[in-house]
Amino acid sequence: MKNKGLLIVYAGASGVGKGTIMKKLLASDSNFRLSVSATTRAPREGEVDGREYYFVSHERFDELIAEDGFLEHAEYVGNKYGTPKAPVFKMLDEGLDVFLEIELKGFLQVKEEYPECVSIFIIPPSFDELKARLTGRGTESDEVIAARLQTAEQELSNQSLFDYVVVNDDVDRAANEVLSIISDIKNNKE
């Protein structure tokens, strides 16, 4: 019988490089999966149902809430987002390690629902570096950057709630540190 997989909550402030690290992690181990969230927002061009998101109606989303079908859920800018339990638990039962890339509020819900989850928080080397990364993108207005930095400051102040904190001063080094954390946990479980 296969060992149950790890549920890994993976979070960090906007602009910290979570997505870049996640690409490296997923490419490094065929046992890793990134959970797919459900949302009530309409698909964007090129998005595929079940790949980027499970696209559902507001009514279906509310039914899933009533059925206790989410590990976590939230509303953001008029749309609802959540992590469906069924596909995550199926992957865990198959022995796969599942990453949930979610925000702080979602993490707190998951921790209550699934206390044995492993939580990893990615931080920038400094707040000034985070500001430089967000500004350097050149894709957002000063107002949006200011809002992201304010949110980031709030998120960074809660890093002590997580089991592990990884500094993304170098993407390869940070990805290797996450891999090492997961490897140590799995070795200690056996």
N, C-alpha and C positions, 0 to 999 in steps of 0.2 A: 504494500500500500504506500502511495506517495505521501510525503510530508506535506502538511498544509503550507501554502505560500505565506509570505509576509505582506501585511497591509502597511504601506509606507505613506504617511502624509508628508507631502513635499511642498514647502511654502517659502515665501520670501517677498521682499518689497519689489514693487514694479521697477524694472530697469536693472535688477541685480544680476540678471543672466540666467534665470531659472530655466528658460526654454533651451538655451544653448547647452547648458549642462545636461538637461534631460535628453536631448538628441544623442549626446555621447553615451549616456547611460543605456538608453534603449539599444544603441548599436553595439554595445559591449557585451550584452548578455541576452541570449534568446529566451531566457526565463522571465525577463522583465516585460511588464505591460503597463501602459498608461490608461487609466480608466477613462471612459467616455461619459461626459455629463449629458443630462437631458436639459433642454431649454424650450421655452415658449417663443423665443424670437424666431423670426423667419430666417431660412438659410441664406447665406451670402453666396454670390456667384462662385461656383467651383466646390462648394461644400457638399459633402455627401452624408446622408442620414446614416448614423451608426459609425461614421469615421470621425468627423469633427465633433458632432453632437448627435444625440437622439432628438429629433425635432418633434415636439408634441404640442397639442392644443392646451390652452389654459385649463380646460375642463379635465383633460387626461392628467395633467400635472397635479391638479387638486385631488383627483381620484387616487393617484399614487401617494400623495401625502396622507390621505385618509386610510390607505391600506398599509401605512408604515413602510412604504416602498423605497425610501431614500435613507442613505447614511447621513446626508446633510443636504440642506437646501436653503436658498435665499432668493430675495427679489432684488434686482438691480436695474435701475432706469426703466421701470415698467415691465420688465421681463423676468421670468423665474428661471433659476438654474438649480440643478441638483444632481447628486451622484446616486444613480439607481443601485439598490442593494443586489438584485438578482445577478447581473453580469459580473459584479465584483466578487461576490461569494462563490460563483461558479468557477471563476479563474483561481481563486484561493484554494478551493477544493481540488483543483487540478494540479496544485503544487506550484502555481505561477506566483511571482512576486508582483504585487499591483501597487503602482504609484497613484496617489490622488494629488493632483496639483491644484490646491485650493487656498482660499483666503483664511485668515485667522478665525472668523466666526464659524466657518465650515469646519475647521480643525476642532474647535471646541465641541461641536455637535458630534463629530466622528469619535472623539476621545470618550465622550459619554456613552455612545452606542457601542463602541468597539475599543475598550480600554487597552487591549493588548497591541494596538497599532504602534508602529514606530514613527516618531515624528522628527523630521529634519528641516531646519530653517536655514536658508541661504542668506548671508548678509554681504554687503559690500565691504571692501577694506576700510572705507571711511565714508562719512556722509558727503564730504566734498567730492569724492570719487563718484558716488551715486549721482550727485547733481551734475557732474561733468558728463556722465554717460547719458543721462536723460536729455541734457541740453545738446550734446553732440549728435544725437539721432537726427535732429533737425526736422522732425516730423510732427511736432506739436507746438501749440502756441505757448507763450509764457504763462498764461493763466492755467492751462492744463498741466504744465510742468510744475507750477507752484502747488496745484492741488495734489498731484502725484507725490511730491516731496512731503507735503503735510501728512498724507496717508502713510507714506513710508516711515516717517518719524514715529507715528503711532504704532505701526506694525513692528518696527525695530525695538520699541520699548517693551514689547511682549515676548521677545525671543526666549526669555527664561522659561516660558511655558513648554518649550519643545525639549525633546530628549537630547538632540544633538544640534549644534550650531556650526555651520561650515562657512568659512570666509571665501568668497569668490574673488581672490586676487589674481588667479590664473585658472582658466577654465579647465585645463587638463588636470591640474593639481586638485581642484575642487571636486571634479568628477571622480578622480581616484580616491579621494577621501570618503565620498559617499559610498563608493564600491567597497572600501575597506570597512566602513561601519556595517554595511549589510552583511558582508562576509563574516565579520566577528560575531554578529548576532546569530547568524545561521549556524556557525560552528559551536556556539555556546548552547544552542537548542538541542543539538544532537547528543 
